[in-house]
Amino acid sequence: MPPMPFRLVALLVHFYVGWRIAPALGSLAASVAFVMLLVVSFFTLPFGLGARRGRRRRFASGLAWIGLVAMGLFSSLFVLSLVRDLALALARVAAFEWPGSFSFDSFALASARAVPLAAAAISLWGFANARRTARLLLVDVALADLPPALEGFTIAQISDLHVGPTIRRPYVEKVVAVVNALGADLVAITGDLIDGSVHDLAEHVAPLAGLRSREGTFFVTGNHEYYSGAAAWVHELRRIGITVLMNQHVVVHRHAAQVVVAGITDFSAGHFSAAEASDPKAALAGSPSDAAVRIVLAHQPRSAAAAEKAGFDLQLSGHTHGGQFWPWNHFVRLQQPFTAGLHRWLRMWVYTSRGTGYWGPPMRFGAPSEITLLRLVAARSPEPVRSPRAPRMAEAAAGR
């Protein structure tokens, strides 16, 4: 079970939502029903974080589903309650400035009823978006001086699959089928593959052994690998035929052209093991100086400053989930330089995947999951060198 501070915070925020919404619903039956919903949410929400550790797997899995769905629903209830309070404050000002223009009491009643209805609608829509197979996204990356031999070189990227309590083998099999249909030159898995131990999840990750591409499948660790026993997972992935790059690189030959494909450990890996601290320079060491393209797989976008300084042309990342669901997408930029999509960091391109699965609540709203096919193309004109949009993050990343 979660620690006491978590349960105390959960109790306080549940009390806040109940205090602000239940009395304003205008019906005793509606108020009681809403309070009961919050009670169920409070007592089931912790199972989403701890039930998967139970001995009886089916029972634990069911509890995890209930807890994680409750977590997603309550997130919407909490955020919408805050939005409603802000709207009520503005409505009070309007009622004072323009008396008689509208009924404040009617607005308070309507907005209170709208909160649970909107939260339910968002949760259902978000659930459907999360549980469907990730959409395919095609992205061209224009590189200067790209040799003709590498024109159209393709990379299928999957990221943040988060195999765990609610993402299991059938979902992974569908992802593998989509990727294999692409006929990509190589497959990149940019971290946060799992949420759990090898013992519990190996059978659900096993379909990844069936990924097919011309050059193979490459993987780098994300922060969740370190939460789940990174060493054991690195061994397991290598056992099923996936190349794990731990501050290492391989060289891919395409006729006379060479592509360096490097992988660095997660940005936070040094907190778990000093020997595995993320090191783009080490990953590139010993690579051919005349390589046409240098690509680095780095779980977190904030590795970009060090990767660009090391000499890479393209970084493939994930981690952000694109925010996963509103309004958390607006907070990603407090930690990461990019939330999703293709951006420039000085001379290097950075592509940030929204993720192929999801973490925590089975919910995606405004940030659809994706399987990405990136294609290298020659730039038609010299690419400008642009200043990063987050210079403070650049300095922080360079200093790690």
GUTORLO-755032 format. One record per residue (C-alpha): residue in three letters; x, y, z. Coordinates in steps of 0.5 Angstrom, whole numbers, plus 500, padded with zeros to 3 digits. Example, Ala and Ser with C-alpha at 12.3 -4.5 7.8 and 13.67 -1.06 7.14 Angstrom:
2
ALA525491516;SER527498514;
! end
This chain:
400
MET500500500;PRO502507499;PRO506511505;MET502515510;PRO503522507;PHE500519500;ARG494517503;LEU494524507;VAL494528501;ALA489523498;LEU484524503;LEU485532503;VAL484533496;HIS478528496;PHE475532502;TYR476538498;VAL472536492;GLY467533496;TRP466540500;ARG466544493;ILE461540489;ALA457535493;PRO453541497;ALA452545491;LEU449539486;GLY442541489;SER439534490;LEU440530497;ALA440524492;ALA446527488;SER450529493;VAL450523497;ALA451519490;PHE457524489;VAL460523496;MET460515495;LEU463516489;LEU469519492;VAL469514498;VAL470509493;SER475513489;PHE479514496;PHE479507498;THR481504491;LEU486509488;PRO492506492;PHE491499489;GLY493502483;LEU500503486;GLY500497490;ALA496491488;ARG500488483;ARG505486488;GLY500481491;ARG501474491;ARG494472487;ARG496475480;ARG489475477;PHE486478484;ALA491483484;SER491485477;GLY483487478;LEU485491484;ALA490495480;TRP485496474;ILE480499479;GLY485503482;LEU488506476;VAL481508473;ALA479511479;MET486515479;GLY484518472;LEU477519474;PHE479523480;SER484527477;SER479530472;LEU474531478;PHE480535482;VAL482539476;LEU475541474;SER473543481;LEU479547481;VAL477550474;ARG470551477;ASP472555483;LEU476560479;ALA470561474;LEU466562481;ALA470567483;LEU470571476;ALA462570476;ARG462573483;VAL466579480;ALA461579474;ALA455579479;PHE458585483;GLU460589477;TRP453588473;PRO448586478;GLY442583475;SER445581468;PHE445573470;SER444569476;PHE450567480;ASP446561484;SER444558477;PHE451558475;ALA454555481;LEU448549480;ALA450548473;SER457548474;ALA457543480;ARG453539476;ALA458539470;VAL464537474;PRO462530475;LEU459529468;ALA465532464;ALA470528468;ALA466522466;ALA466524459;ILE473526459;SER475519463;LEU471515458;TRP474518452;GLY481518455;PHE480511456;ALA478509449;ASN484513447;ALA489509451;ARG486502450;ARG486503442;THR493501439;ALA497507438;ARG496511432;LEU502511426;LEU505517425;LEU510519419;VAL516524420;ASP521526416;VAL527528418;ALA531533414;LEU539532414;ALA544537411;ASP549533407;LEU545526407;PRO548521402;PRO544518397;ALA545511400;LEU541514406;GLU536517403;GLY529514406;PHE533510411;THR527509416;ILE527508424;ALA521505427;GLN520508434;ILE516505440;SER517508447;ASP514508454;LEU510502453;HIS509501460;VAL508494460;GLY505493467;PRO498492471;THR494494465;ILE498493459;ARG499486457;ARG501481452;PRO496482447;TYR497490447;VAL504488446;GLU503483440;LYS499489437;VAL504494437;VAL509488434;ALA504487428;VAL504494426;VAL512495427;ASN513489423;ALA508492417;LEU513498416;GLY519494414;ALA523499417;ASP531499417;LEU531499424;VAL527499431;ALA528504437;ILE525503443;THR527509447;GLY526507455;ASP520506460;LEU518499457;ILE516496463;ASP513497470;GLY515491474;SER520485475;VAL522480470;HIS519475474;ASP512478473;LEU512481466;ALA517477462;GLU512473459;HIS508480457;VAL515483454;ALA516476450;PRO513478443;LEU518484442;ALA523478440;GLY519478434;LEU520485432;ARG523485425;SER527490421;ARG533490417;GLU538492422;GLY535489428;THR532492435;PHE535497439;PHE533499446;VAL536504452;THR534504459;GLY529509462;ASN527511469;HIS522506470;GLU527501468;TYR531503474;TYR525503479;SER524495476;GLY531492476;ALA535495470;ALA540490471;ALA535484470;TRP531487465;VAL538489461;HIS539481461;GLU532479459;LEU532484453;ARG539481451;ARG536474452;ILE531475447;GLY535478442;ILE534486443;THR541490443;VAL541494449;LEU546500448;MET549503455;ASN553509453;GLN555505447;HIS554505439;VAL554500433;VAL555502426;VAL550501421;HIS553500414;ARG548502408;HIS553501401;ALA558506402;ALA555510408;GLN555509415;VAL550511420;VAL552511428;VAL547508432;ALA548510439;GLY544509446;ILE545512453;THR543510459;ASP537515462;PHE538522464;SER537520472;ALA541513471;GLY547516475;HIS542516481;PHE542509481;SER549507479;ALA554512478;ALA557507473;GLU551507469;ALA551515469;SER548518462;ASP554519458;PRO553521450;LYS561522449;ALA562515452;ALA557513447;LEU560516441;ALA567514443;GLY571510438;SER566511432;PRO568513425;SER569520424;ASP567520417;ALA560517419;ALA554520415;VAL549521421;ARG550520428;ILE543518432;VAL543517439;LEU537514443;ALA536518449;HIS530517454;GLN529524456;PRO529530452;ARG533534457;SER539529454;ALA539534448;ALA544539451;ALA550534452;ALA548530446;GLU549536441;LYS555538444;ALA558530443;GLY556531436;PHE550527434;ASP545529429;LEU539526431;GLN536524438;LEU530520439;SER527521446;GLY520519450;HIS519520457;THR514526457;HIS508522454;GLY506528451;GLY503530458;GLN498524457;PHE492528459;TRP490535460;PRO492539464;TRP499536465;ASN501537458;HIS502544460;PHE507542466;VAL512538462;ARG516544460;LEU518545467;GLN522539467;GLN523538459;PRO525542454;PHE520539449;THR513536450;ALA512532443;GLY514532436;LEU520534432;HIS524540434;ARG531543434;TRP537544439;LEU542548436;ARG545543430;MET541537432;TRP534535431;VAL530532437;TYR524528436;THR520526442;SER515521442;ARG508521446;GLY509514448;THR506508445;GLY503506452;TYR501510458;TRP503510465;GLY498510471;PRO491511469;PRO489508463;MET487515460;ARG490519454;PHE486526453;GLY489531448;ALA496527447;PRO495520443;SER499515443;GLU504513437;ILE508508434;THR513513430;LEU516512423;LEU522517422;ARG525517415;LEU531521414;VAL531525408;ALA536530405;ALA535538407;ARG533542401;SER537548404;PRO542549409;GLU539548416;PRO539554420;VAL542554427;ARG537556432;SER537557439;PRO534552444;ARG527554447;ALA529553454;PRO536555455;ARG536554463;MET534547461;ALA540546457;GLU545549462;ALA542544467;ALA543538462;ALA550540460;GLY552540468;ARG550533469;
! end
